[in-house]
Amino acid sequence: MSPVIKEHARARLVSDARDLPTVPVELRYDSADDPHTIRVAFPGGPEWSLERDLVERGLRAPVEHGGYRIWPCGRAQLVVELHSAADVEVVQFDSAPLVRFLRRTHTETRTETTRA
């Protein structure tokens, strides 16, 4: 059984407000559930499922897939935009916690492959 990797981070909800509200989010990866997906859980229940590869590519250059647009914002931040029929949600992350989390997911994947 593979362990679930969890890490807490903070995200800024991008809006028209002068000060962007910061919220705690939980980053989660479970290779047994889906080895290609990471999840971002927001307070109050909403959860985004993002392709791990899409986030990794979005750290370097703008990418788009399945309603998500992801791009680097300067050297230290990442913007994730989710388009749905009802609205558009935009969240800004510091890149360092995401990079650390993604490295942990790859380390776990290599460890599982070695064990098999």
mmCIF file of the C-alpha atoms, coordinates in Angstrom:
data_MODEL
# 
_entry.id   MODEL 
# 
loop_
_atom_site.group_PDB 
_atom_site.id 
_atom_site.type_symbol 
_atom_site.label_atom_id 
_atom_site.label_alt_id 
_atom_site.label_comp_id 
_atom_site.label_asym_id 
_atom_site.label_entity_id 
_atom_site.label_seq_id 
_atom_site.pdbx_PDB_ins_code 
_atom_site.Cartn_x 
_atom_site.Cartn_y 
_atom_site.Cartn_z 
_atom_site.occupancy 
_atom_site.B_iso_or_equiv 
_atom_site.pdbx_formal_charge 
_atom_site.auth_seq_id 
_atom_site.auth_comp_id 
_atom_site.auth_asym_id 
_atom_site.auth_atom_id 
_atom_site.pdbx_PDB_model_num 
ATOM 1   C CA . MET A 1 1   ? 0.000   0.000  0.000   1.00 0.00 ? 1   MET A CA 1 
ATOM 2   C CA . SER A 1 2   ? 1.433   3.360  -1.012  1.00 0.00 ? 2   SER A CA 1 
ATOM 3   C CA . PRO A 1 3   ? 1.507   6.196  1.476   1.00 0.00 ? 3   PRO A CA 1 
ATOM 4   C CA . VAL A 1 4   ? -0.485  9.334  0.773   1.00 0.00 ? 4   VAL A CA 1 
ATOM 5   C CA . ILE A 1 5   ? 1.742   12.390 0.547   1.00 0.00 ? 5   ILE A CA 1 
ATOM 6   C CA . LYS A 1 6   ? 0.253   15.516 2.078   1.00 0.00 ? 6   LYS A CA 1 
ATOM 7   C CA . GLU A 1 7   ? 1.677   18.963 2.442   1.00 0.00 ? 7   GLU A CA 1 
ATOM 8   C CA . HIS A 1 8   ? 0.133   22.174 3.654   1.00 0.00 ? 8   HIS A CA 1 
ATOM 9   C CA . ALA A 1 9   ? 0.603   25.382 1.699   1.00 0.00 ? 9   ALA A CA 1 
ATOM 10  C CA . ARG A 1 10  ? -0.956  28.785 1.375   1.00 0.00 ? 10  ARG A CA 1 
ATOM 11  C CA . ALA A 1 11  ? -2.686  30.210 -1.674  1.00 0.00 ? 11  ALA A CA 1 
ATOM 12  C CA . ARG A 1 12  ? -3.883  33.674 -2.576  1.00 0.00 ? 12  ARG A CA 1 
ATOM 13  C CA . LEU A 1 13  ? -7.353  33.928 -4.072  1.00 0.00 ? 13  LEU A CA 1 
ATOM 14  C CA . VAL A 1 14  ? -7.041  36.381 -6.954  1.00 0.00 ? 14  VAL A CA 1 
ATOM 15  C CA . SER A 1 15  ? -9.945  38.802 -7.252  1.00 0.00 ? 15  SER A CA 1 
ATOM 16  C CA . ASP A 1 16  ? -10.686 42.491 -7.717  1.00 0.00 ? 16  ASP A CA 1 
ATOM 17  C CA . ALA A 1 17  ? -9.965  43.084 -4.016  1.00 0.00 ? 17  ALA A CA 1 
ATOM 18  C CA . ARG A 1 18  ? -7.026  45.317 -3.176  1.00 0.00 ? 18  ARG A CA 1 
ATOM 19  C CA . ASP A 1 19  ? -5.528  42.766 -0.784  1.00 0.00 ? 19  ASP A CA 1 
ATOM 20  C CA . LEU A 1 20  ? -5.604  39.178 -1.959  1.00 0.00 ? 20  LEU A CA 1 
ATOM 21  C CA . PRO A 1 21  ? -6.952  36.879 0.750   1.00 0.00 ? 21  PRO A CA 1 
ATOM 22  C CA . THR A 1 22  ? -4.633  34.010 1.683   1.00 0.00 ? 22  THR A CA 1 
ATOM 23  C CA . VAL A 1 23  ? -6.114  30.614 2.488   1.00 0.00 ? 23  VAL A CA 1 
ATOM 24  C CA . PRO A 1 24  ? -4.553  27.368 3.702   1.00 0.00 ? 24  PRO A CA 1 
ATOM 25  C CA . VAL A 1 25  ? -4.669  24.512 1.196   1.00 0.00 ? 25  VAL A CA 1 
ATOM 26  C CA . GLU A 1 26  ? -3.735  20.869 1.418   1.00 0.00 ? 26  GLU A CA 1 
ATOM 27  C CA . LEU A 1 27  ? -1.708  19.348 -1.399  1.00 0.00 ? 27  LEU A CA 1 
ATOM 28  C CA . ARG A 1 28  ? -2.293  15.603 -1.665  1.00 0.00 ? 28  ARG A CA 1 
ATOM 29  C CA . TYR A 1 29  ? -0.887  12.799 -3.791  1.00 0.00 ? 29  TYR A CA 1 
ATOM 30  C CA . ASP A 1 30  ? -1.899  9.148  -3.697  1.00 0.00 ? 30  ASP A CA 1 
ATOM 31  C CA . SER A 1 31  ? -0.184  7.001  -6.320  1.00 0.00 ? 31  SER A CA 1 
ATOM 32  C CA . ALA A 1 32  ? -2.588  4.126  -5.593  1.00 0.00 ? 32  ALA A CA 1 
ATOM 33  C CA . ASP A 1 33  ? -5.548  6.375  -6.443  1.00 0.00 ? 33  ASP A CA 1 
ATOM 34  C CA . ASP A 1 34  ? -4.026  8.037  -9.537  1.00 0.00 ? 34  ASP A CA 1 
ATOM 35  C CA . PRO A 1 35  ? -0.271  8.311  -10.065 1.00 0.00 ? 35  PRO A CA 1 
ATOM 36  C CA . HIS A 1 36  ? -0.697  11.179 -12.543 1.00 0.00 ? 36  HIS A CA 1 
ATOM 37  C CA . THR A 1 37  ? -2.850  13.462 -10.399 1.00 0.00 ? 37  THR A CA 1 
ATOM 38  C CA . ILE A 1 38  ? -2.321  15.798 -7.482  1.00 0.00 ? 38  ILE A CA 1 
ATOM 39  C CA . ARG A 1 39  ? -5.177  17.273 -5.494  1.00 0.00 ? 39  ARG A CA 1 
ATOM 40  C CA . VAL A 1 40  ? -5.503  20.721 -3.980  1.00 0.00 ? 40  VAL A CA 1 
ATOM 41  C CA . ALA A 1 41  ? -8.102  20.895 -1.200  1.00 0.00 ? 41  ALA A CA 1 
ATOM 42  C CA . PHE A 1 42  ? -9.440  24.322 -0.225  1.00 0.00 ? 42  PHE A CA 1 
ATOM 43  C CA . PRO A 1 43  ? -11.136 25.263 3.058   1.00 0.00 ? 43  PRO A CA 1 
ATOM 44  C CA . GLY A 1 44  ? -14.827 24.426 3.001   1.00 0.00 ? 44  GLY A CA 1 
ATOM 45  C CA . GLY A 1 45  ? -14.551 21.448 0.696   1.00 0.00 ? 45  GLY A CA 1 
ATOM 46  C CA . PRO A 1 46  ? -13.705 22.412 -2.898  1.00 0.00 ? 46  PRO A CA 1 
ATOM 47  C CA . GLU A 1 47  ? -10.951 20.233 -4.340  1.00 0.00 ? 47  GLU A CA 1 
ATOM 48  C CA . TRP A 1 48  ? -9.091  20.586 -7.613  1.00 0.00 ? 48  TRP A CA 1 
ATOM 49  C CA . SER A 1 49  ? -7.587  17.583 -9.400  1.00 0.00 ? 49  SER A CA 1 
ATOM 50  C CA . LEU A 1 50  ? -4.598  18.592 -11.477 1.00 0.00 ? 50  LEU A CA 1 
ATOM 51  C CA . GLU A 1 51  ? -2.352  16.523 -13.681 1.00 0.00 ? 51  GLU A CA 1 
ATOM 52  C CA . ARG A 1 52  ? 1.043   16.421 -11.985 1.00 0.00 ? 52  ARG A CA 1 
ATOM 53  C CA . ASP A 1 53  ? 2.833   16.880 -15.313 1.00 0.00 ? 53  ASP A CA 1 
ATOM 54  C CA . LEU A 1 54  ? 0.685   19.930 -16.142 1.00 0.00 ? 54  LEU A CA 1 
ATOM 55  C CA . VAL A 1 55  ? 1.679   21.643 -12.891 1.00 0.00 ? 55  VAL A CA 1 
ATOM 56  C CA . GLU A 1 56  ? 5.345   20.822 -13.487 1.00 0.00 ? 56  GLU A CA 1 
ATOM 57  C CA . ARG A 1 57  ? 5.245   22.258 -17.005 1.00 0.00 ? 57  ARG A CA 1 
ATOM 58  C CA . GLY A 1 58  ? 3.301   25.283 -15.732 1.00 0.00 ? 58  GLY A CA 1 
ATOM 59  C CA . LEU A 1 59  ? 6.148   26.126 -13.370 1.00 0.00 ? 59  LEU A CA 1 
ATOM 60  C CA . ARG A 1 60  ? 8.314   26.806 -16.458 1.00 0.00 ? 60  ARG A CA 1 
ATOM 61  C CA . ALA A 1 61  ? 5.903   28.111 -19.115 1.00 0.00 ? 61  ALA A CA 1 
ATOM 62  C CA . PRO A 1 62  ? 2.172   28.735 -19.659 1.00 0.00 ? 62  PRO A CA 1 
ATOM 63  C CA . VAL A 1 63  ? 0.131   25.566 -20.231 1.00 0.00 ? 63  VAL A CA 1 
ATOM 64  C CA . GLU A 1 64  ? -3.547  24.801 -20.630 1.00 0.00 ? 64  GLU A CA 1 
ATOM 65  C CA . HIS A 1 65  ? -5.578  21.607 -20.402 1.00 0.00 ? 65  HIS A CA 1 
ATOM 66  C CA . GLY A 1 66  ? -9.046  20.509 -19.285 1.00 0.00 ? 66  GLY A CA 1 
ATOM 67  C CA . GLY A 1 67  ? -10.249 23.916 -18.114 1.00 0.00 ? 67  GLY A CA 1 
ATOM 68  C CA . TYR A 1 68  ? -7.017  24.694 -16.265 1.00 0.00 ? 68  TYR A CA 1 
ATOM 69  C CA . ARG A 1 69  ? -4.555  27.381 -17.288 1.00 0.00 ? 69  ARG A CA 1 
ATOM 70  C CA . ILE A 1 70  ? -1.275  27.412 -15.390 1.00 0.00 ? 70  ILE A CA 1 
ATOM 71  C CA . TRP A 1 71  ? 1.657   29.783 -15.723 1.00 0.00 ? 71  TRP A CA 1 
ATOM 72  C CA . PRO A 1 72  ? 4.661   31.042 -13.786 1.00 0.00 ? 72  PRO A CA 1 
ATOM 73  C CA . CYS A 1 73  ? 4.316   34.510 -12.305 1.00 0.00 ? 73  CYS A CA 1 
ATOM 74  C CA . GLY A 1 74  ? 7.820   35.853 -11.923 1.00 0.00 ? 74  GLY A CA 1 
ATOM 75  C CA . ARG A 1 75  ? 10.417  33.540 -10.457 1.00 0.00 ? 75  ARG A CA 1 
ATOM 76  C CA . ALA A 1 76  ? 8.661   32.607 -7.245  1.00 0.00 ? 76  ALA A CA 1 
ATOM 77  C CA . GLN A 1 77  ? 4.956   32.178 -7.938  1.00 0.00 ? 77  GLN A CA 1 
ATOM 78  C CA . LEU A 1 78  ? 2.558   30.063 -9.962  1.00 0.00 ? 78  LEU A CA 1 
ATOM 79  C CA . VAL A 1 79  ? -0.938  31.026 -11.092 1.00 0.00 ? 79  VAL A CA 1 
ATOM 80  C CA . VAL A 1 80  ? -3.636  28.402 -11.602 1.00 0.00 ? 80  VAL A CA 1 
ATOM 81  C CA . GLU A 1 81  ? -6.854  29.403 -13.320 1.00 0.00 ? 81  GLU A CA 1 
ATOM 82  C CA . LEU A 1 82  ? -9.876  27.090 -13.487 1.00 0.00 ? 82  LEU A CA 1 
ATOM 83  C CA . HIS A 1 83  ? -12.542 27.813 -16.092 1.00 0.00 ? 83  HIS A CA 1 
ATOM 84  C CA . SER A 1 84  ? -16.017 26.349 -15.680 1.00 0.00 ? 84  SER A CA 1 
ATOM 85  C CA . ALA A 1 85  ? -19.383 27.134 -17.250 1.00 0.00 ? 85  ALA A CA 1 
ATOM 86  C CA . ALA A 1 86  ? -20.318 29.196 -14.191 1.00 0.00 ? 86  ALA A CA 1 
ATOM 87  C CA . ASP A 1 87  ? -17.155 31.221 -13.557 1.00 0.00 ? 87  ASP A CA 1 
ATOM 88  C CA . VAL A 1 88  ? -13.392 31.509 -13.462 1.00 0.00 ? 88  VAL A CA 1 
ATOM 89  C CA . GLU A 1 89  ? -11.367 30.885 -10.302 1.00 0.00 ? 89  GLU A CA 1 
ATOM 90  C CA . VAL A 1 90  ? -7.803  32.148 -10.042 1.00 0.00 ? 90  VAL A CA 1 
ATOM 91  C CA . VAL A 1 91  ? -5.337  31.134 -7.347  1.00 0.00 ? 91  VAL A CA 1 
ATOM 92  C CA . GLN A 1 92  ? -1.722  32.155 -6.866  1.00 0.00 ? 92  GLN A CA 1 
ATOM 93  C CA . PHE A 1 93  ? 0.771   29.856 -5.127  1.00 0.00 ? 93  PHE A CA 1 
ATOM 94  C CA . ASP A 1 94  ? 4.315   30.343 -3.972  1.00 0.00 ? 94  ASP A CA 1 
ATOM 95  C CA . SER A 1 95  ? 6.343   28.004 -6.180  1.00 0.00 ? 95  SER A CA 1 
ATOM 96  C CA . ALA A 1 96  ? 8.700   26.655 -3.493  1.00 0.00 ? 96  ALA A CA 1 
ATOM 97  C CA . PRO A 1 97  ? 6.097   24.576 -1.577  1.00 0.00 ? 97  PRO A CA 1 
ATOM 98  C CA . LEU A 1 98  ? 4.755   23.178 -4.864  1.00 0.00 ? 98  LEU A CA 1 
ATOM 99  C CA . VAL A 1 99  ? 8.218   22.221 -6.091  1.00 0.00 ? 99  VAL A CA 1 
ATOM 100 C CA . ARG A 1 100 ? 9.010   20.568 -2.746  1.00 0.00 ? 100 ARG A CA 1 
ATOM 101 C CA . PHE A 1 101 ? 5.719   18.658 -2.857  1.00 0.00 ? 101 PHE A CA 1 
ATOM 102 C CA . LEU A 1 102 ? 6.241   17.539 -6.467  1.00 0.00 ? 102 LEU A CA 1 
ATOM 103 C CA . ARG A 1 103 ? 9.751   16.294 -5.624  1.00 0.00 ? 103 ARG A CA 1 
ATOM 104 C CA . ARG A 1 104 ? 8.298   14.240 -2.780  1.00 0.00 ? 104 ARG A CA 1 
ATOM 105 C CA . THR A 1 105 ? 5.758   12.663 -5.167  1.00 0.00 ? 105 THR A CA 1 
ATOM 106 C CA . HIS A 1 106 ? 8.539   11.630 -7.546  1.00 0.00 ? 106 HIS A CA 1 
ATOM 107 C CA . THR A 1 107 ? 10.679  10.292 -4.714  1.00 0.00 ? 107 THR A CA 1 
ATOM 108 C CA . GLU A 1 108 ? 7.752   8.166  -3.535  1.00 0.00 ? 108 GLU A CA 1 
ATOM 109 C CA . THR A 1 109 ? 7.067   6.929  -7.066  1.00 0.00 ? 109 THR A CA 1 
ATOM 110 C CA . ARG A 1 110 ? 10.733  5.880  -7.514  1.00 0.00 ? 110 ARG A CA 1 
ATOM 111 C CA . THR A 1 111 ? 10.722  4.202  -4.091  1.00 0.00 ? 111 THR A CA 1 
ATOM 112 C CA . GLU A 1 112 ? 7.602   2.201  -4.958  1.00 0.00 ? 112 GLU A CA 1 
ATOM 113 C CA . THR A 1 113 ? 9.089   1.142  -8.290  1.00 0.00 ? 113 THR A CA 1 
ATOM 114 C CA . THR A 1 114 ? 12.260  -0.023 -6.532  1.00 0.00 ? 114 THR A CA 1 
ATOM 115 C CA . ARG A 1 115 ? 10.253  -2.069 -4.023  1.00 0.00 ? 115 ARG A CA 1 
ATOM 116 C CA . ALA A 1 116 ? 8.227   -3.813 -6.753  1.00 0.00 ? 116 ALA A CA 1 
# 
